[in-house]
């Protein structure tokens, strides 16, 4: 899994994840992901359009960061998931805790509405 910072402002963090988000990837990248997102203390958009596989461990990592941000008064929105990862998130009932947007403008609107 790769983590790339797309944009950082005082009000917003936008990161992109790519590859497989499975147990091994989470073990290797969870600390960096947490620092790049919850560590910044800003609303966060996580582009997962290039995530080809999302395991329950990957979902836990995303949920942990979303909860950390929520505790600080910020929100997280997932952007453009592929079909199978989106189905997994919905099957797990996580779309309310990890809102999904299919366009960047929609993600920004969700951040201001949640």
N, C-alpha and C positions, 0 to 999 in steps of 0.2 A: 504494500500500500504506500502511496506517495501523498504527502500533504504539501499543498502549494498555497501561499498567501496571495490572494488576488487583489485585495484592497484592505487598507487599514486607515480608518479615520478615528477621531475622538468618539464618534457616535456609532460606528459600524465596523465590524470585522467580516470579511468575505474570504472564506477558504474553499479550496477545491480538493476533494479526495479522489484518488483513482486506484484501480486495481481491486484485489480481493480484500474485503474487510472481514477477515476470519480471525480465529483465535490467535494464530501466530502473528498476523499483522497487528492486531490490537496490542499484543504483548510488546512488540517492537516500537509501536508508534503512539501509544496512548498518552504518555507523558508529554510528548511534543504537541499532540493534538490539544490536550488540555491547556497547555501554555499559550498556544496560538489562538484559543477561543475564550474559555472561561477566565484564563489568566489576564486577558486584556480588559475585561469588564466593559463590554459594549454589546449592543445587539449584534447577532451573528447569523450570517447566511452560510450554510454549508452546501456547496455544490457537490452532489453525489452522482452526477450524470455519467461519470467514468468509473463508477463502482460497479464491477461486474458480478460480485457475489457479496451478500450481506448476511452474516451469520447472527445467531442470537447474541454472541459475544460482541459483535460489531454494533448491534442495536443497543446493548447495554452501555457501550462506550458513548454513543450518541446521547442516550438518555441521561447518563451521568453528567455530561457537560451541560445539557439542557437544564437539568435540575440545579446545577451549580450556578448557572447564569440566572435562573429564575430567583434563586435565593439572594442574588445581588441586585435584583430589580431589572434584569435584562431578559431578552427572549432569543430563541433560536428557531430558524426555519430551514428545512431541507429543500434543496433546489434540484429540480429535474431528475428524479430517480429513474433508473431503467425499470422496465416492467416487473421483473421478478423481485428486485429489492422492494419496490413499492408494494407489491402483493404481500410480501413478508411483513412489512411494517403494518399494513392494514390487518392482516390475519392475527398479528400480535396485539391489535387494538391500540397501537401507539400513535396513530395520526393526530390525536388530540394533544398528546404530550410532545410530539415531534411533527408539527404542521408541515405539510408538503405544498410546495408551489411549483408550477410548471413553467414559469417565466420569472425573470429577475424582478420586473416591476410588481408582479403579484407577490413575490417574497417580501419586498419592501412594504407593500400595503398590509400584508399580514403582520409584519413586525409592529406596525403602528396601530393595528386593530386589536391584537391579542392582549 
